[in-house]
Amino acid sequence: LLYNMERHFSHIPNSQGWLCADEKKVEYFSKLDKFKSEKKKIGFFWRGNPNIMPNRSIDISFFSKIFEMKNMQFYSLDIVKKDEITKKIFEEYNITDCSEYIKNVDDTAAIIKNLDLVITIDSSIVHLAGALGVKTYLLLPNNPEWRWFKDDDKTIWYDSVKIFKQTKQGHWQSVIDRLKNQLLA
């Protein structure tokens, strides 16, 4: 059945991106000091609603190896109030919290268009970045929603999205290790 579903969806139109961000907002964010960086600008989103698919969220501490990379500036796309542990990690690694700038999806889209890469769990962020055609790394649990199909590292929905999937349920460390190797490549 899965094989037939994949064949049925094999001709997705506009998988290269079909959405445009508000150019005035894109320009506005590009001029803010927080979004000016000589480093590679990477947005990230690590947690979703714990009541909906709690297995897709990742403890932020797993990203420490990634945040230590000196040639990258990280931007949190999470709008939820940060706990003390998260605030401490943001401060330690000089992570830009974009929540004060995000009032709606238009703001999020404009911020994403100012980034070189988005790293995200299965969330609205992956769909927004993919529809915008922005390079995106999707971190998936071993047993994700049906739309991501089998164990491929690509998705038929968005050409700009690369998948990093758990090989064993609940084990995020191997995903983070593969992600770090990809970022170093």
C-alpha positions in Angstrom: 0.0 0.0 0.0 2.8 2.4 0.9 4.5 1.8 -2.4 1.3 2.6 -4.4 0.8 5.8 -2.3 4.3 6.9 -3.2 3.7 6.3 -6.9 0.3 8.1 -6.7 2.1 11.2 -5.2 5.1 11.0 -7.5 4.2 14.1 -9.5 3.8 16.9 -7.0 3.7 20.3 -8.7 5.9 23.1 -7.5 7.9 21.0 -5.1 10.8 23.5 -5.7 8.8 26.1 -3.7 5.6 28.0 -4.4 5.2 30.5 -1.7 6.6 34.1 -1.5 7.4 36.1 1.6 6.4 39.7 1.9 9.4 41.5 0.3 9.1 44.6 2.6 9.2 42.4 5.7 12.2 40.4 4.3 14.0 43.6 3.7 13.1 44.9 7.2 14.5 41.9 8.9 17.6 41.9 6.7 18.4 45.4 8.0 18.1 44.6 11.7 21.5 44.2 13.5 20.3 40.8 14.9 20.0 39.4 11.4 23.3 40.8 10.1 26.0 38.2 10.4 29.1 37.1 8.5 28.4 33.6 9.8 26.1 31.1 8.2 22.6 32.0 9.5 20.7 28.9 10.7 17.1 29.0 12.0 16.0 26.1 14.3 12.8 24.8 15.8 13.1 21.9 18.2 9.8 21.4 20.0 6.2 21.2 19.2 3.0 20.9 21.1 3.6 18.1 23.7 0.0 17.0 23.3 0.4 16.3 19.6 3.0 13.8 18.6 5.3 14.3 21.6 7.9 12.0 20.0 8.9 14.6 17.5 10.3 17.2 19.9 14.0 17.2 20.9 15.5 18.3 24.1 17.4 21.5 23.3 20.5 20.2 25.1 21.1 17.7 22.2 21.9 20.6 20.0 25.0 21.7 22.1 27.4 20.1 19.7 25.8 22.0 16.8 25.7 25.3 18.7 29.4 25.0 19.4 30.2 25.4 15.7 31.9 28.7 15.4 31.0 29.6 11.8 27.3 29.6 12.4 24.8 32.0 14.0 21.6 30.3 15.3 18.1 31.8 15.3 15.3 30.3 17.3 12.0 30.2 15.5 10.2 29.0 18.6 7.6 31.5 20.0 6.9 29.8 23.3 8.2 31.4 26.5 11.6 30.0 27.3 12.3 28.2 30.5 15.5 28.9 32.5 17.5 26.0 31.0 16.7 27.2 27.4 17.5 30.9 28.4 20.9 29.7 29.7 21.7 27.8 26.5 20.6 30.8 24.4 23.0 33.0 26.4 25.9 30.5 26.4 25.8 30.0 22.6 24.6 33.6 21.7 21.4 32.3 20.1 19.1 34.9 18.7 15.5 34.5 20.0 13.2 35.6 17.1 10.0 35.3 19.2 9.8 39.1 19.8 9.7 39.6 16.0 7.1 36.9 15.2 3.6 38.1 15.3 2.2 36.0 12.5 3.1 33.6 9.7 4.2 36.5 7.4 6.9 37.5 10.0 8.1 33.9 10.2 8.3 33.6 6.4 10.3 36.8 6.1 12.7 35.7 8.9 13.2 32.3 7.2 14.0 34.0 3.9 16.8 35.8 5.7 18.4 32.5 6.7 20.8 30.2 4.9 19.3 27.1 6.4 16.4 25.9 8.7 16.7 22.9 11.0 13.4 21.8 12.3 11.3 19.0 13.7 8.1 17.9 11.9 6.1 21.2 12.3 4.6 24.0 10.4 8.1 25.4 10.1 9.2 22.6 7.7 6.2 23.2 5.5 6.7 27.0 5.5 10.4 26.7 4.7 9.8 24.0 2.1 7.1 26.1 0.4 9.4 29.1 0.4 12.1 26.9 -1.2 14.6 27.5 1.7 17.2 24.9 2.4 15.8 22.9 5.3 17.0 19.9 7.4 14.0 18.0 8.9 14.6 15.9 12.0 12.2 13.0 12.3 11.4 10.3 14.8 11.7 6.7 13.7 7.9 6.4 13.3 6.9 9.7 11.7 3.6 10.8 10.1 2.7 9.0 6.8 3.5 12.1 4.7 7.3 11.5 5.0 6.9 8.0 3.6 9.8 5.6 3.9 13.5 5.9 5.0 14.6 8.2 2.3 16.5 11.4 3.1 14.4 13.3 0.5 10.7 14.2 0.4 8.5 14.5 -2.6 6.8 17.5 -1.2 9.7 19.9 -1.1 13.0 19.8 -3.1 14.7 22.0 -0.6 14.1 19.6 2.4 16.6 16.9 3.5 15.4 14.4 6.0 17.4 13.1 9.0 15.5 10.3 10.6 16.0 8.3 13.8 17.3 4.8 13.1 15.9 3.7 16.5 12.8 5.1 18.2 13.6 7.8 20.8 17.4 8.0 19.9 18.1 11.6 18.8 21.8 11.5 19.3 22.5 9.7 16.1 20.3 12.2 14.2 22.3 15.1 15.7 25.6 13.4 14.9 24.5 13.0 11.2 23.3 16.6 11.2 26.6 17.9 12.5 28.5 15.9 9.9 26.3 17.4 7.2 26.9 20.9 8.5 30.7 20.2 8.5 30.6 18.9 4.9 
